Amino acid sequence: MSSLLPQEISMDLPVIDLDVYLNHPVDSPEVKAECEKAAKALITYGALVLHDSRVAEKDNETFLDLLEDYFAQPEEELRKDERPELSWQIGVTLENTEKPKCAVDEPCLNVIQRLAPEERPLDISGHHPDPKCRFFWRMAEQPPYETKFPALNSENVVPQAPHIKERWNPAMEQWGTSMKSAVEGLTEMTAVGLGLPAGTFKDEGKYGPHLLAPTASDLEKYGQKDTILAGFHTDLNFLTIHGRSRYPGLHIWARNTGKRIAVKIPPGNYLLVQAGKQLEHITGGLIKAGFHEVVVNERTVEVIEKRKQQFPDRPLIRISSTFFWHLNSDHDLAPIPKLAEEAHRLRAEQFNLGRDEGEEKTYLPMKVGELVQDELKHIALMA
């Protein structure tokens, strides 16, 4: 696994072709090269673009239409789907509930401080909650054992409004299944690219509390340029996968201390994937959870005006088409030794290149569910 991180970082995310992995023997040169490319992309950027010809853009469009209609409902209707007693880990979370952890988290603030001023995220120091809503739809296989984390493995909430209810399950399941299948393929590719058996991560996520997790931002209220829709943060799960949003505004940072990249997902069978905290932990920091933000930028404003003209009767709501893939809540999470060794070597290599990655982090053994609960407390979703 020598020189897994290229010295010069491109501003374009690598495109990984899942079709190569699905259509060739796992020990073929084509698969080996594509898997190594996937692992390098996650190490370098914490993110990549994934091509999967099985994914249908029309399923994403159907999903976006449904969620726009859902979040256009009156607040009193939406509140029926809240479950704060379950730490908002199922059903709807309304705007101004979830706080960006980085506003008060010292290691995260240090990451921002190490960025060049022109590469920093929009200021989150006011510690205001994000003006975004979210819906969590569980897409998990029930574990054949009693979990120690029942709140993370709760039953789904189905909205009851007639114009939503009849469309809900088919659209959520169709799009959620597409993204889940794609990201599970990538877990295998990543494992192979890191020199591990293909099923290393996928097997440990068989009973994970996976969530189809669209966010919604009301651009009538929050459509002004430089509005923060989701403050600078990382994700607490293993891998996050996104379909195309109708509105731009997602920025990511390469290797957490590099350049701000405005994400563009090509139309068609393409998805964006980002590394989360669980993947960082199990690799001992070889792959870092990718920092990102969602803001209203110039391109967002342009698209808002265009959609007002083209679709005057549609709700002006930015939906993120997002899926969180998790390891099993009860899994014992600890760094894989050979990956932790590679992380240590890479960190020294980065330092010699003049790239300070800050204080070295210790990844203590814990249950996956404990990591999740700890992160939820930081973002004000769990007491």
C-alpha positions as CSV (number, residue, x, y, z in Angstrom):
1,M,0.0,0.0,0.0
2,S,2.9,2.4,-0.7
3,S,2.3,5.9,-1.9
4,L,-1.5,5.7,-1.4
5,L,-1.8,9.5,-1.3
6,P,-0.6,11.4,-4.4
7,Q,1.4,14.5,-3.7
8,E,-0.6,16.7,-6.1
9,I,-4.3,16.7,-5.4
10,S,-6.7,17.4,-8.3
11,M,-9.8,19.5,-7.7
12,D,-12.0,16.9,-9.5
13,L,-13.2,13.9,-7.5
14,P,-12.2,10.5,-8.9
15,V,-14.9,8.6,-10.7
16,I,-15.0,4.9,-9.6
17,D,-16.9,2.4,-11.8
18,L,-18.8,-0.1,-9.8
19,D,-19.7,-1.9,-13.1
20,V,-16.1,-3.0,-13.4
21,Y,-16.3,-4.7,-10.0
22,L,-19.7,-6.3,-10.7
23,N,-18.9,-7.6,-14.2
24,H,-15.4,-9.0,-13.8
25,P,-13.8,-11.7,-11.5
26,V,-12.7,-10.2,-8.2
27,D,-9.1,-11.3,-8.9
28,S,-8.9,-9.8,-12.4
29,P,-6.4,-6.9,-13.1
30,E,-9.3,-4.6,-14.0
31,V,-11.0,-5.1,-10.6
32,K,-7.8,-4.9,-8.7
33,A,-6.9,-1.5,-10.3
34,E,-10.4,-0.1,-9.8
35,C,-10.5,-1.2,-6.2
36,E,-7.1,0.4,-5.5
37,K,-8.4,3.5,-7.2
38,A,-11.4,3.6,-4.9
39,A,-9.3,3.2,-1.7
40,K,-6.9,5.9,-2.8
41,A,-9.8,8.2,-3.5
42,L,-11.2,7.8,0.0
43,I,-7.7,8.2,1.5
44,T,-7.0,11.4,-0.5
45,Y,-10.4,13.1,-0.6
46,G,-12.7,11.3,1.9
47,A,-15.0,11.2,-1.1
48,L,-15.5,10.0,-4.6
49,V,-18.1,9.8,-7.4
50,L,-19.5,6.3,-8.0
51,H,-20.8,5.1,-11.3
52,D,-23.4,2.3,-11.2
53,S,-25.4,1.5,-14.3
54,R,-28.2,-0.1,-12.2
55,V,-29.1,3.3,-10.8
56,A,-32.0,5.1,-12.6
57,E,-32.1,8.9,-12.6
58,K,-36.0,8.7,-12.8
59,D,-36.1,7.0,-9.4
60,N,-34.1,9.9,-7.9
61,E,-36.5,12.4,-9.6
62,T,-39.6,10.6,-8.2
63,F,-37.9,10.6,-4.8
64,L,-37.1,14.4,-5.0
65,D,-40.7,15.2,-6.1
66,L,-42.1,13.2,-3.1
67,L,-39.9,14.9,-0.6
68,E,-40.6,18.4,-1.9
69,D,-44.3,17.7,-1.5
70,Y,-43.8,16.2,1.9
71,F,-41.8,19.1,3.3
72,A,-44.2,21.7,1.7
73,Q,-46.8,20.5,4.2
74,P,-47.8,22.7,7.2
75,E,-45.6,22.4,10.3
76,E,-48.4,20.9,12.4
77,E,-48.7,18.1,9.9
78,L,-44.9,17.5,9.9
79,R,-44.8,17.4,13.7
80,K,-46.9,14.3,13.7
81,D,-43.9,12.5,12.4
82,E,-41.4,13.7,15.0
83,R,-39.9,11.2,17.5
84,P,-37.7,13.2,19.8
85,E,-37.9,10.4,22.4
86,L,-35.9,8.3,20.0
87,S,-33.3,11.1,19.5
88,W,-34.8,12.0,16.1
89,Q,-33.2,8.8,14.7
90,I,-36.5,7.9,12.9
91,G,-39.1,10.1,11.3
92,V,-38.8,13.9,10.8
93,T,-36.4,16.4,12.4
94,L,-37.6,20.0,11.8
95,E,-35.4,23.0,11.1
96,N,-33.3,24.6,13.8
97,T,-32.9,21.4,15.8
98,E,-29.6,19.9,14.7
99,K,-26.4,21.9,15.6
100,P,-23.2,21.7,13.7
101,K,-20.7,19.9,16.1
102,C,-17.8,22.0,14.8
103,A,-19.1,25.2,16.3
104,V,-17.8,24.2,19.7
105,D,-15.6,21.1,19.1
106,E,-12.0,22.0,19.6
107,P,-10.4,19.4,17.2
108,C,-12.8,20.5,14.5
109,L,-12.1,24.2,15.1
110,N,-8.4,23.4,14.8
111,V,-9.1,21.8,11.4
112,I,-10.7,25.1,10.3
113,Q,-7.9,27.1,11.7
114,R,-5.3,25.1,9.7
115,L,-7.1,25.9,6.4
116,A,-6.0,28.8,4.3
117,P,-8.4,31.7,4.9
118,E,-9.8,31.5,1.4
119,E,-10.5,27.8,1.8
120,R,-12.4,28.0,5.1
121,P,-16.1,27.2,5.5
122,L,-18.7,29.9,6.2
123,D,-18.5,31.0,9.8
124,I,-20.4,28.7,12.2
125,S,-19.0,30.3,15.4
126,G,-22.5,31.6,16.4
127,H,-23.4,27.9,17.1
128,H,-26.9,28.4,15.6
129,P,-28.8,25.2,14.7
130,D,-29.0,24.3,11.0
131,P,-32.1,25.7,9.2
132,K,-32.6,22.3,7.5
133,C,-35.2,19.6,8.1
134,R,-34.5,15.9,7.8
135,F,-36.4,12.6,7.5
136,F,-34.9,9.3,8.6
137,W,-36.3,6.2,6.9
138,R,-34.8,3.0,8.2
139,M,-33.6,0.5,5.6
140,A,-32.1,-2.2,7.8
141,E,-32.4,-5.9,8.3
142,Q,-33.6,-6.8,11.8
143,P,-30.7,-8.3,13.8
144,P,-31.4,-11.9,15.0
145,Y,-30.3,-10.9,18.5
146,E,-31.4,-8.3,21.1
147,T,-29.5,-5.0,20.4
148,K,-28.1,-2.9,23.2
149,F,-29.1,0.2,21.1
150,P,-32.9,-0.1,20.4
151,A,-33.3,3.7,19.8
152,L,-30.9,3.3,16.8
153,N,-33.0,0.4,15.4
154,S,-36.6,1.7,15.7
155,E,-39.6,1.0,13.5
156,N,-40.3,3.4,10.6
157,V,-42.7,6.3,10.7
158,V,-45.1,6.6,7.6
159,P,-46.6,10.0,6.9
160,Q,-50.4,9.9,6.9
161,A,-51.4,12.7,4.6
162,P,-53.3,11.0,1.7
163,H,-51.4,12.7,-1.2
164,I,-48.1,11.5,0.5
165,K,-48.9,8.2,2.1
166,E,-49.8,6.3,-1.1
167,R,-46.6,7.3,-2.8
168,W,-44.3,7.0,0.2
169,N,-43.2,3.4,0.6
170,P,-42.7,2.6,-3.1
171,A,-40.6,5.8,-3.8
172,M,-38.5,5.5,-0.5
173,E,-37.9,1.8,-1.0
174,Q,-37.0,2.0,-4.7
175,W,-34.5,4.8,-4.3
176,G,-33.2,3.7,-1.0
177,T,-32.5,0.2,-2.3
178,S,-30.6,1.6,-5.3
179,M,-28.3,3.6,-3.1
180,K,-27.9,0.9,-0.5
181,S,-26.9,-1.6,-3.2
182,A,-24.4,0.8,-4.7
183,V,-22.8,1.7,-1.4
184,E,-22.5,-1.9,-0.3
185,G,-20.7,-2.6,-3.6
186,L,-18.3,0.1,-2.8
187,T,-17.7,-1.3,0.7
188,E,-16.4,-4.4,-1.0
189,M,-14.3,-2.5,-3.5
190,T,-12.8,-0.4,-0.6
191,A,-11.9,-3.5,1.4
192,V,-10.2,-5.1,-1.7
193,G,-8.3,-1.9,-2.4
194,L,-7.0,-1.8,1.2
195,G,-5.8,-5.4,0.9
196,L,-8.6,-7.0,2.9
197,P,-11.2,-9.7,2.1
198,A,-14.1,-8.2,0.1
199,G,-16.7,-8.9,2.7
200,T,-14.7,-7.3,5.6
201,F,-16.9,-4.2,5.9
202,K,-20.1,-5.4,4.3
203,D,-20.4,-8.4,6.7
204,E,-20.0,-6.1,9.7
205,G,-22.8,-3.9,8.4
206,K,-25.3,-6.6,7.6
207,Y,-27.5,-5.6,10.5
208,G,-26.5,-1.9,10.6
209,P,-29.2,0.7,11.2
210,H,-28.9,2.1,7.6
211,L,-31.0,5.2,6.9
212,L,-32.4,6.9,3.9
213,A,-32.0,10.4,5.2
214,P,-33.0,13.2,2.9
215,T,-32.6,16.8,4.2
216,A,-34.8,19.7,3.2
217,S,-34.1,23.4,3.1
218,D,-36.8,26.0,2.4
219,L,-35.3,28.3,-0.2
220,E,-38.1,30.8,0.1
221,K,-37.0,31.4,3.7
222,Y,-33.3,30.5,3.4
223,G,-32.4,31.3,-0.2
224,Q,-30.1,34.3,0.4
225,K,-26.5,33.9,-0.8
226,D,-24.1,32.7,2.0
227,T,-26.8,31.2,4.1
228,I,-25.5,28.1,5.9
229,L,-28.0,25.2,5.3
230,A,-25.8,22.6,7.0
231,G,-22.7,23.8,8.9
232,F,-19.2,22.4,8.5
233,H,-19.3,18.8,9.8
234,T,-18.4,15.1,9.3
235,D,-20.9,12.2,9.2
236,L,-21.0,9.7,12.1
237,N,-21.8,6.6,10.0
238,F,-19.5,4.4,7.8
239,L,-20.2,5.7,4.3
240,T,-22.7,8.4,3.1
241,I,-24.0,8.2,-0.5
242,H,-25.9,10.9,-2.3
243,G,-27.9,11.2,-5.5
244,R,-28.0,14.5,-7.4
245,S,-29.7,17.4,-5.7
246,R,-31.6,19.9,-7.9
247,Y,-29.7,22.7,-6.2
248,P,-25.9,23.0,-5.9
249,G,-24.3,24.1,-2.6
250,L,-22.3,21.1,-1.3
251,H,-18.7,21.8,-0.5
252,I,-16.2,19.2,0.6
253,W,-12.6,19.4,1.8
254,A,-9.8,17.1,0.5
255,R,-8.1,15.2,3.3
256,N,-9.7,17.6,5.7
257,T,-6.8,20.1,5.6
258,G,-6.8,21.0,1.9
259,K,-8.9,22.7,-0.7
260,R,-12.6,23.4,-0.6
261,I,-14.3,21.6,-3.6
262,A,-17.7,22.5,-5.0
263,V,-19.2,19.1,-5.7
264,K,-20.7,18.4,-9.1
265,I,-22.3,15.0,-9.7
266,P,-22.7,14.2,-13.4
267,P,-26.2,13.4,-14.6
268,G,-27.2,9.8,-15.1
269,N,-26.0,6.8,-13.2
270,Y,-23.6,8.7,-10.8
271,L,-23.7,9.0,-7.0
272,L,-21.5,10.9,-4.5
273,V,-19.9,8.9,-1.7
274,Q,-18.3,10.4,1.5
275,A,-16.4,8.7,4.3
276,G,-17.8,8.8,7.8
277,K,-16.5,8.4,11.4
278,Q,-17.0,4.7,11.5
279,L,-14.7,4.2,8.5
280,E,-12.2,6.5,10.0
281,H,-12.2,4.6,13.3
282,I,-11.9,1.1,11.8
283,T,-9.0,2.3,9.5
284,G,-7.2,4.0,12.4
285,G,-7.4,7.3,10.6
286,L,-6.0,6.0,7.2
287,I,-9.3,7.2,5.7
288,K,-10.6,10.4,7.3
289,A,-14.2,11.3,7.7
290,G,-14.8,14.0,5.1
291,F,-15.7,17.5,6.3
292,H,-18.4,19.2,4.3
293,E,-21.0,22.0,4.4
294,V,-24.1,22.9,2.4
295,V,-24.5,26.6,1.7
296,V,-26.4,28.9,-0.7
297,N,-23.7,30.0,-3.2
298,E,-23.9,31.9,-6.5
299,R,-24.8,28.8,-8.4
300,T,-27.6,28.0,-5.9
301,V,-29.1,31.4,-6.4
302,E,-29.0,31.0,-10.2
303,V,-30.8,27.6,-10.0
304,I,-33.4,29.1,-7.7
305,E,-34.3,31.8,-10.2
306,K,-34.3,29.3,-13.1
307,R,-36.6,26.9,-11.3
308,K,-39.0,29.7,-10.4
309,Q,-39.4,30.4,-14.1
310,Q,-39.5,26.8,-15.3
311,F,-41.5,25.2,-12.4
312,P,-43.6,28.0,-10.8
313,D,-46.0,25.6,-9.2
314,R,-43.3,23.4,-7.5
315,P,-42.2,23.9,-3.9
316,L,-38.9,25.8,-3.7
317,I,-37.2,23.3,-1.4
318,R,-33.7,21.9,-1.7
319,I,-33.8,18.2,-1.1
320,S,-30.6,16.2,-0.5
321,S,-30.9,12.7,-1.7
322,T,-28.8,11.1,1.1
323,F,-28.3,7.5,2.5
324,F,-26.3,6.7,5.6
325,W,-24.7,3.2,5.6
326,H,-23.8,2.0,9.1
327,L,-21.9,-0.9,10.7
328,N,-23.9,-3.0,13.1
329,S,-24.6,-1.0,16.3
330,D,-23.4,-3.9,18.5
331,H,-20.2,-4.5,16.6
332,D,-16.9,-4.0,18.5
333,L,-15.2,-1.2,16.7
334,A,-11.4,-1.0,16.8
335,P,-8.7,-0.1,14.2
336,I,-7.5,-2.9,11.9
337,P,-3.8,-3.1,12.9
338,K,-2.3,-3.1,9.4
339,L,-4.4,-0.1,8.4
340,A,-3.5,1.8,11.6
341,E,0.2,1.2,10.8
342,E,-0.3,2.5,7.3
343,A,-2.1,5.5,8.7
344,H,0.8,6.3,11.0
345,R,3.2,6.0,8.1
346,L,1.1,8.2,5.9
347,R,0.8,10.8,8.6
348,A,4.6,11.1,8.8
349,E,4.8,11.3,5.0
350,Q,2.3,14.2,5.1
351,F,4.2,16.0,7.8
352,N,7.4,15.7,5.8
353,L,5.5,17.3,2.8
354,G,4.6,20.2,5.0
355,R,1.0,19.2,5.6
356,D,0.2,19.4,9.3
357,E,-2.8,17.2,10.1
358,G,-2.9,18.4,13.8
359,E,-2.8,16.3,16.9
360,E,-2.7,12.6,16.4
361,K,-6.0,11.0,17.3
362,T,-6.4,7.8,19.4
363,Y,-9.1,5.4,18.3
364,L,-10.2,3.5,21.4
365,P,-12.1,0.2,21.2
366,M,-15.9,0.7,21.6
367,K,-19.2,-0.5,20.3
368,V,-20.3,1.2,17.1
369,G,-23.5,2.3,18.8
370,E,-21.5,4.1,21.5
371,L,-19.7,6.1,18.9
372,V,-23.0,7.0,17.3
373,Q,-24.6,8.0,20.6
374,D,-21.6,10.2,21.5
375,E,-21.8,12.0,18.2
376,L,-25.5,12.5,18.6
377,K,-24.9,14.3,21.9
378,H,-22.5,16.7,20.2
379,I,-25.1,17.7,17.6
380,A,-27.9,18.2,20.2
381,L,-30.0,15.2,19.0
382,M,-29.5,13.1,22.2
383,A,-29.4,14.2,25.8
